[in-house]
Amino acid sequence: MINVKDIESSIVVIYNKHHLDVYRFLICFSGNQNDAEDLTQEVFIRVLKNLPNFNCTNNLKTWIFSIAKHVAIDHYRKRKFATIFREGFFKQLESNNKKPDEEYEINEMKELVHDAISKLKPSYRAVVILRGINEFSIKETSDILKCSESKVKVDYHRALKILKNKLHFATEEVLTNVK
Amino acid sequence: MLNEKNLMNTIRRTYQQQPREEFVVSTEKILRQKARSMDKRIQVKRLSAVWSGVFLFAVAFSWIFLFSGKDVLINALNNLDEGASSFVINSTKKEPLVFIYHTHNQESFTPELNGNSSENAFSDSKNITLVGKKLSEALNEKNINAIYDDTDIASVLNERDLMFADSYLISREILQNTLNEHESIKMVIDLHRDSQKREATTVKINGKDYARILFAVSSISEHYDINNEFAIELNSKLEELYPGITRGIYLPGESARNNYNQDLHPNSVLVEIGGIENSLEETYRTAEIFAEVVKQVMDDLE
């Protein structure tokens, strides 16, 4: 599929096949559409640059995601989540086809979910998104994160537990508020 | 309650699951442009590699066939060959024929020292070993491979808490080791400086002062006959060429405390060049003369 002699058509094929998955990983990671788009572009530019060196025996998808993980973690280090949260999160969470109190309820819920996720440490966040949202297998996740499969399992369960606890209390609060 | 599936769906709903259409299109455009410029860079690299190869070949070709490159190459190859063979000759020639050592290595000359007291004509730097060095250099110039030893025997004596009279024990070790190491050695010279006054140790030849030579042969050495013969040969050759340069052969009495290590090699002799009051220059002149004689004796030996 990768034709080094025709890099242009190769990268276009790769981009069209994988950009949505990469974007979904990065939107969950960053919580901000503008950042997620910028980061997605950054990931594919890195993929393009390293394409001549790509070893075809590797799994292309896990290779792309390991690049995406690096881009995400780099970004996280540059800008802490709190600042992003303040800047743009509320503006873009808009829904036009819901009734006012439903809308309020959903927005508050989203805010809570995002708050919970953004407070996970980056390695947990990456595991949850890769396993839960992108639906990678344990093996693929461990390839992307360059760690053991048992670490993936342990981190995933710990991260889920943290999320569930936070969201359990939160949903109850939201519901009682509404009623 | 939240199960895993619900949780993940909640998360999915939380975030905008589609990037904007303009973004997707513009990113594809950017990637296409970058890929094209990469392609160009790769092609430029490949082309420049090919062309520099062609260029180098053309330069080498014209140098070898149109200019004088062929001769230069052939010369260089020939030189390489010669260098290798001359090295082999040198290495076979390296085995020493003459060994020069100094049992009393600190014996020195008062004109070379600042204090003029004749009892203290000893030095740890300006001493008889310089004459031994000169002699070995003179021999090497005459194509007789000579080595000399300048071990500071006086300080070895000090370290081992021995007396001056035990110097021969130390020099014996040195001589023995050297003989074991180099079976090629045909002559052994223990070079000393005499303690006589200037009148006895100096001679004028052609208007120049030369330090005189004295040989000493131990009468208790088991090689006494050959040792003595060897000394006589050196002495008579010197006398022939430079009358007055030698003071003859000295035979310490039967009671001599030691054999001067002359039992270790038949052609070994104790040589005294000059006395306390001679200058290094005078002894160097004599060393040159002595080297001539050693060469003659060596030629006779072969």
Interface residues (C-beta under 8 A of the other chain):
Chain A: D6 I7 E8 S10 I11 V12 Y15 N16 H19 L20 Y23 R24 I27 C28 G31 Q33 A36 E37 T40 Q41 F44 I45 L48 K49 P52 Q92 I106 M109 K110 V113 H114 I117 V128 G132 I133 L160 L163 K164 L167 H168 T171
Chain B: M1 L2 E4 L7 M8 T10 I11 R12 R13 T14 Y15 Q16 Q17 Q18 P19 R20 F23 V24 T27 E28 I30 L31 R32 K34 A35 R36 M38 D39 I42
